[in-house]
Amino acid sequence: MTDVNDKINCSEKIENLSGKENSLTESLWTFAVNKRIQINERKQKRVGNFTIVELLVVITIIVILAAMLLPALQKARDQASSSNCLSNLKQITFAQISYSADFQGYLGTWSNRIVYPGTTAPTGCGWSQVLGFNEYLPIPGKPGSIFYCTKLRLEKNEYFESSSATTAETSYYNNYSANFNLIVAYGSDYLVKLHMIVSPSKKLLFMDGPQRCDGSYNLLENISSQAFNHQFIRPEGHPRGLVIYPHNGKQNIGFADGHAGSLKRNELQGNYSFTYVND
């Protein structure tokens, strides 16, 4: 009988231990699941916060890089524009020299004046039209033409209101200006021959067009001057046009020897001999 009771008590103890073990297992499992959920929630929270921070950091870096790169990009764009302008002036200068070679060495003139002995230019016809109509260059009048400077971007020159429809039409997008001490105009019947020019490598034949004024130093919007002389490079400028040095404070120039280059304001301003036939 004692053995039977012992066996029963032993069985009960085993059952109690099994119940406790199952309860403990369930508790541990519940704890582990809850802990895992908490860890996942924390991870998700950390990941969310990190993404926002990362986005802010990336945006900050982009802003800083943009601030650093934009001036460099603008400088590169300005240099490209200046190079294109110099190329235009070199071609225009070469065309004028070629014209001179074909017409007894005369540089010619324009606007109802003799182009070379025995011929005259139409009234209101500028030097660019003379070169275009004689097929030394494409006829001016288009925004992508050789006469258009992408930095100046002046839509018209002073002859855009000419009484001649042809001349008026070709006076748009014509941003360069001729030295009328050499390519004479305004009533002069005196013509200059290329070989007469002393120190041609220093003498201005063409340059970025001064912006047109109303006669009282008030700039006229979007209009360039067709011509210039020594008075335009005075410190105070000329009442009919102001040199504006559009290429980072420099003026692009086609010289009488055929080369093109740039001069700073302090190199050009007041150096009147640069516009004369003689020194």
C-alpha positions in Angstrom: 0.0 0.0 0.0 2.8 2.3 0.8 4.4 1.7 -2.5 1.2 2.6 -4.3 0.8 5.9 -2.3 4.4 6.8 -3.1 3.8 6.2 -6.8 0.8 8.4 -6.7 2.6 11.2 -4.9 5.5 10.9 -7.3 3.1 11.2 -10.3 1.4 14.3 -8.7 4.8 15.9 -8.2 5.8 15.2 -11.8 2.6 16.7 -13.0 3.1 19.8 -10.9 6.6 20.2 -12.1 5.4 19.8 -15.7 2.7 22.4 -15.2 5.2 24.8 -13.7 7.6 24.1 -16.6 4.9 24.8 -19.2 3.9 27.9 -17.4 7.5 29.1 -17.2 8.0 28.3 -20.9 4.9 30.2 -21.8 6.1 33.2 -19.7 9.5 33.1 -21.3 8.0 32.9 -24.8 5.6 35.8 -24.1 8.5 37.8 -22.7 10.7 37.0 -25.7 7.9 38.0 -28.1 7.2 41.2 -26.3 10.9 42.0 -26.2 11.2 41.4 -29.9 8.3 43.6 -30.6 9.9 46.4 -28.5 13.2 46.0 -30.2 11.6 46.2 -33.7 9.7 49.3 -32.7 12.9 50.9 -31.5 14.7 50.0 -34.7 11.9 51.4 -36.8 11.9 54.6 -34.8 15.7 54.8 -35.1 15.5 54.1 -38.8 12.8 56.8 -39.3 14.8 59.4 -37.4 18.0 58.5 -39.2 16.3 58.9 -42.6 15.1 62.4 -41.8 18.6 63.4 -40.5 20.2 61.9 -43.6 17.9 63.8 -45.9 18.7 67.1 -44.1 22.4 66.3 -44.4 22.1 65.6 -48.1 20.1 68.7 -48.7 22.7 70.8 -46.8 25.5 69.2 -48.8 23.7 70.0 -52.1 23.1 73.6 -51.1 26.8 74.0 -50.1 28.0 72.4 -53.4 25.6 74.6 -55.4 26.9 77.7 -53.7 30.5 76.6 -54.5 29.8 75.5 -58.1 27.5 78.2 -59.4 30.1 81.0 -59.4 32.5 78.6 -61.2 29.8 77.7 -63.7 29.0 81.3 -64.3 32.6 82.1 -64.8 32.9 79.2 -67.3 29.8 80.5 -69.1 31.2 84.0 -69.3 34.6 82.7 -70.6 32.8 80.7 -73.3 30.7 83.8 -74.2 33.9 85.9 -74.4 35.7 83.3 -76.5 32.8 83.2 -78.9 32.7 87.0 -79.1 36.5 87.2 -79.8 36.0 84.6 -82.6 33.3 86.8 -84.1 35.5 89.9 -83.9 38.4 88.1 -85.5 36.2 87.0 -88.4 34.7 90.5 -88.8 38.2 92.0 -88.8 39.5 89.5 -91.3 36.5 90.2 -93.6 37.2 94.0 -93.4 40.9 93.4 -94.2 39.9 91.2 -97.1 37.6 93.9 -98.3 40.5 96.3 -98.2 42.7 94.0 -100.2 40.0 93.7 -102.9 39.4 97.5 -103.1 42.8 99.1 -103.6 43.7 98.9 -99.9 40.8 101.1 -98.8 39.0 100.3 -95.6 35.9 101.9 -97.0 33.0 103.7 -95.2 29.3 103.6 -95.0 26.0 105.5 -94.6 25.7 107.4 -97.9 29.4 107.8 -98.2 31.9 106.4 -100.7 32.7 102.8 -99.9 35.7 103.0 -102.2 36.4 105.5 -105.0 33.5 105.4 -107.5 30.9 103.7 -105.2 28.6 104.7 -102.4 26.8 102.9 -99.6 23.0 103.2 -99.4 21.7 105.8 -97.0 21.6 104.5 -93.5 23.7 101.4 -94.5 26.1 100.4 -91.8 29.5 98.8 -92.2 28.1 95.4 -91.3 25.6 95.7 -94.2 28.4 96.7 -96.6 30.4 93.5 -95.6 27.2 91.4 -95.8 25.9 92.8 -99.1 29.3 92.3 -100.7 29.4 88.7 -99.4 32.4 89.0 -97.1 30.2 87.9 -94.2 26.6 86.6 -93.8 24.1 89.4 -94.0 23.3 90.6 -90.4 19.9 90.5 -88.8 19.7 87.2 -87.0 20.3 86.3 -83.3 22.8 83.6 -84.1 24.8 85.6 -86.6 28.4 86.5 -86.4 27.4 90.1 -85.5 25.6 89.0 -82.3 27.4 88.9 -78.9 25.8 86.5 -76.5 27.0 88.7 -73.5 25.9 92.1 -74.8 22.6 90.7 -76.2 21.5 94.1 -77.5 18.7 93.4 -80.0 19.1 96.5 -82.2 21.7 99.0 -83.4 21.1 102.7 -84.2 19.9 102.0 -87.8 17.0 99.8 -86.8 14.6 102.7 -87.6 16.2 103.4 -91.0 14.0 104.6 -93.8 15.4 101.8 -95.9 13.4 98.6 -95.1 16.4 96.4 -96.1 18.8 98.3 -93.8 16.4 98.4 -90.9 15.8 94.6 -91.2 19.5 93.9 -91.1 20.2 96.3 -88.2 18.9 93.8 -85.6 21.2 91.6 -83.5 24.2 93.7 -84.6 26.2 94.3 -81.4 29.6 95.3 -82.7 30.9 98.8 -83.5 33.5 100.1 -86.0 36.1 102.8 -85.4 35.0 105.6 -87.6 38.4 107.3 -87.4 39.6 104.4 -89.6 36.3 103.2 -91.3 35.1 106.7 -91.8 31.5 108.0 -91.8 29.4 111.0 -90.9 30.1 113.2 -93.9 33.7 112.5 -94.4 34.9 111.9 -98.0 38.4 111.0 -96.6 39.2 107.3 -96.9 41.9 105.4 -95.0 44.1 102.8 -96.6 45.2 99.9 -94.4 48.9 100.5 -94.9 48.5 104.1 -93.6 47.8 102.9 -90.1 50.7 103.2 -87.8 51.2 100.4 -85.2 48.1 98.4 -86.5 48.5 95.8 -83.7 47.5 98.6 -81.2 44.7 100.2 -83.3 41.1 99.4 -82.7 39.2 98.5 -85.8 36.1 96.9 -84.2 34.9 96.3 -80.7 31.9 95.4 -78.5 29.4 98.1 -79.3 28.9 100.9 -76.9 25.3 101.0 -75.6 23.4 103.8 -77.3 22.5 107.0 -75.3 20.0 109.7 -76.0 22.6 112.5 -76.3 22.5 113.2 -72.6 24.3 110.1 -71.3 20.9 108.3 -70.7 21.2 104.8 -71.9 18.7 103.6 -74.5 17.4 100.1 -73.7 18.6 97.3 -76.0 20.3 99.5 -78.6 24.0 99.4 -79.6 26.0 102.1 -81.3 27.1 101.4 -84.9 30.4 103.2 -84.5 32.8 104.8 -82.1 35.9 107.0 -82.0 38.3 108.4 -79.4 35.5 110.3 -77.6 33.7 107.1 -76.7 36.7 105.9 -74.6 36.9 109.0 -72.5 36.4 108.4 -68.7 33.0 110.1 -68.9 32.1 108.3 -72.1 30.2 109.9 -75.0 26.7 111.4 -74.8 25.6 109.1 -77.7 27.0 105.8 -76.3 28.8 104.3 -73.3 31.4 101.5 -73.4 30.2 99.0 -70.9 33.1 96.4 -70.7 30.7 93.4 -70.8 33.2 90.6 -70.5 34.2 90.6 -66.8 35.3 94.2 -67.0 37.0 93.8 -70.3 36.2 95.0 -73.8 36.7 92.6 -76.7 38.4 94.2 -79.7 39.4 93.4 -83.3 42.7 95.1 -84.1 43.8 96.6 -87.4 46.5 93.9 -87.9 43.9 91.2 -87.8 44.2 89.8 -84.3 41.5 89.9 -81.6 42.0 90.5 -77.9 40.7 92.1 -74.8 41.5 95.3 -72.9 40.6 96.1 -69.3 38.9 99.5 -68.6 42.2 101.0 -67.2 44.0 99.8 -70.4 41.6 101.3 -72.8 40.0 104.3 -71.2 41.7 107.5 -72.1 44.1 105.9 -74.6 42.9 107.9 -77.6 45.8 107.0 -79.8 44.3 103.5 -80.0 41.7 104.9 -82.3 43.9 107.1 -84.5 45.5 106.4 -87.9 48.8 107.8 -86.5 50.2 107.4 -83.0 
